[in-house]
Structures are given as C-alpha cells and as structure tokens.
C-alpha cells in the first residue's frame, strides 16, 4: 500500500493549491471568467486547509525542516489571500459576495498567524542542521560514529537521517566534501 508521509502530503496539497490559483488567475482574465476564479479559489482553500491539517501530523526532525514547512504554509496562505482580494475586486457578473470575501480574508489572516505561532513555538525543542566537513572519502557509518559517539542508539538515527537528508545513495562510501547532519546534544 502507498502511504505518503505528512511532509509529502503537505507539499502535494500546497502544490495543488498553487496550481488551482494559477489556473483561476488565467481563466479570470478571459471574458466571463469570474465564475472560474471563484471555483478555483474554493478548490485552493480546500487544498490549503488540508495542507494545514496534514502539517499538524509532521514530526519535525530539525529547526530547518520546521521553518521550511512553516514558510511554505505561510506563502500558500499569502497567495490565497491575494486571490481572495482579486476575487473581491470582481464587480461584474457572478463575482463573490463582498461579505464572503471579507470573512474569508479575515479567516486566512487568522490562520496564517496561528500557523506561524504554532510551528515557531516548536523550534526551540528541535535540533539544528549543521554542515560537517568530510575531509576524505569515508563510510557514512564511520562518520556517524565519529559524530554521535559509541552508543548505537545515537548512531543509528544519526546515520539514517544523514543518508536521507543528503540523499546518499551508497552509504558505504561518501565522497569528501560536506554533509548536513542534525546537531548532536553535548
């Protein structure tokens, strides 16, 4: 069975919302396009709402991961707010009712603030991602032991995160350069 992670689901929903808004903007430019803008706006609101719900299930590994998700959600909400303002400016044909526009815009702004506060509050409990120089080609296992010490309970999670975070295809040999790892507690 296919079970997407909350991170993947959130990213997919944000991309879908962006696509809806892009299509709505293009269709709205055509004569009689106000209904298309309204429909795509509703679809985008649904996608962003679900993205926020999905993001609530994310267990962030690092400060940078949490900030990236927070910023993506805030950007999606900002784009949604812009689309609501555009839709509210439609005065001909089947435009959106002004009261509904004001209520939706207010809800988006409140949600934006709540998302920012919620994810920002988690930042202090998360480790940072640091860049570690790798002077010569070595195995990821050796590097993980050097960074996390001799306790397997510390090494294995660091190794798994390092391989995933840096997209290391062959952990037996990582080239000289730099890898990003979670900062280790002292």
C-alpha positions in Angstrom: 0.0 0.0 0.0 1.0 3.5 -0.7 1.1 5.7 2.5 2.5 9.2 1.9 4.3 10.9 4.8 2.7 14.0 6.3 5.5 16.0 4.8 4.8 14.7 1.3 1.1 15.2 1.7 1.5 18.7 2.8 3.9 19.6 -0.1 1.5 18.0 -2.6 -1.5 19.9 -1.2 0.4 23.2 -1.3 1.4 22.5 -4.9 -2.2 21.7 -5.8 -3.4 24.9 -4.2 -0.8 26.8 -6.2 -2.0 25.1 -9.4 -5.6 26.0 -8.7 -4.8 29.6 -8.1 -2.6 29.8 -11.2 -5.4 28.3 -13.4 -8.0 30.6 -11.8 -5.9 33.7 -12.5 -5.5 32.7 -16.1 -9.2 31.9 -16.6 -10.3 35.0 -14.8 -8.5 37.1 -17.4 -10.9 35.9 -20.0 -14.3 37.5 -20.5 -16.8 36.0 -18.1 -14.0 34.4 -16.1 -15.2 35.4 -12.6 -17.0 32.0 -12.0 -13.8 30.2 -12.9 -11.9 32.3 -10.4 -14.5 31.5 -7.7 -14.4 27.8 -8.3 -10.6 27.6 -8.3 -10.5 29.8 -5.2 -12.7 27.3 -3.4 -10.6 24.4 -4.6 -7.4 26.2 -3.4 -9.0 26.9 0.0 -9.8 23.2 0.4 -6.2 22.2 -0.6 -4.6 24.7 1.8 -6.9 23.7 4.6 -6.0 20.1 4.2 -2.3 21.0 3.9 -2.5 22.7 7.3 -4.3 19.7 8.8 -1.6 17.3 7.3 1.2 19.6 8.5 -0.1 19.2 12.1 0.9 15.5 11.9 4.5 16.2 11.0 7.2 15.3 13.5 9.9 17.8 12.5 13.5 16.5 12.7 15.2 19.9 12.8 14.7 23.6 13.1 15.3 24.0 9.3 12.6 21.4 8.4 10.0 23.1 10.6 10.9 26.6 9.2 10.7 25.3 5.6 7.2 23.9 6.3 6.1 27.0 8.1 7.3 29.3 5.4 5.6 27.1 2.7 2.3 27.2 4.5 2.5 30.9 5.1 3.4 31.5 1.4 0.4 29.4 0.4 -1.9 31.4 2.7 -0.5 34.7 1.4 -1.2 33.5 -2.2 -4.7 32.5 -1.1 -5.2 36.0 0.5 -4.1 37.6 -2.7 -6.5 35.5 -4.8 -9.3 36.5 -2.4 -8.5 40.2 -2.8 -8.5 39.7 -6.6 -11.8 37.8 -6.4 -13.3 40.6 -4.2 -12.4 43.2 -6.9 -14.8 41.5 -9.4 -17.8 43.7 -9.5 -19.5 42.4 -12.7 -21.3 39.2 -13.4 -21.1 36.4 -10.9 -18.5 37.7 -8.6 -18.1 36.7 -5.0 -20.3 38.5 -2.4 -18.3 41.2 -0.6 -19.3 39.9 2.9 -17.9 36.4 2.0 -14.7 37.9 0.7 -14.2 39.9 3.9 -14.9 36.8 6.1 -12.6 34.6 4.1 -9.8 37.1 4.1 -10.1 37.5 7.8 -10.1 33.7 8.3 -7.0 33.4 6.1 -5.1 36.1 8.1 -6.1 34.4 11.5 -5.0 31.0 10.2 -1.7 32.5 8.9 -1.0 33.9 12.4 -1.9 30.6 14.1 0.3 28.5 11.7 3.2 30.9 12.3 2.8 30.8 16.1 2.3 27.0 16.3 5.3 26.0 14.2 7.5 28.7 15.6 6.7 27.5 19.2 8.2 24.1 18.3 11.5 25.5 17.1 13.2 25.7 20.5 12.7 22.0 21.1 14.3 20.9 17.8 18.0 20.4 16.8 19.6 22.5 14.1 21.1 21.1 10.9 24.8 21.7 10.7 27.3 21.2 7.9 30.1 18.8 8.7 33.2 18.7 6.5 34.2 15.3 5.3 38.0 15.6 4.6 38.4 12.3 2.8 36.1 9.6 1.3 34.7 7.5 4.2 31.7 5.4 5.1 28.6 7.1 6.5 28.7 4.6 9.4 32.2 5.8 10.3 31.2 9.4 10.2 28.0 8.7 12.2 30.1 7.0 14.9 32.6 10.0 14.9 29.7 12.4 15.4 27.4 10.5 17.8 29.8 8.5 19.9 29.8 4.8 20.6 26.2 4.4 21.6 24.3 2.6 18.9 21.0 4.2 20.0 22.6 7.6 19.0 24.5 6.4 15.9 21.7 4.6 14.0 19.2 7.6 14.0 22.0 10.0 13.0 23.1 7.6 10.2 19.6 7.2 8.9 18.9 11.0 9.0 22.3 11.7 7.3 21.7 9.3 4.5 18.1 10.6 3.9 19.0 14.3 4.4 21.9 14.2 2.0 20.5 11.7 -0.5 23.5 9.4 0.0 22.9 6.5 -2.4 25.9 4.5 -1.3 26.4 4.9 2.5 29.5 2.7 2.3 31.4 5.5 0.6 30.5 9.1 0.9 32.8 11.5 -1.0 35.0 14.2 0.5 33.1 17.4 0.8 30.3 18.5 3.2 27.3 16.7 4.6 24.4 18.1 6.6 23.5 16.4 9.9 21.4 17.0 12.9 23.3 18.9 15.6 24.2 16.5 18.4 23.5 17.2 22.0 26.6 17.8 24.1 
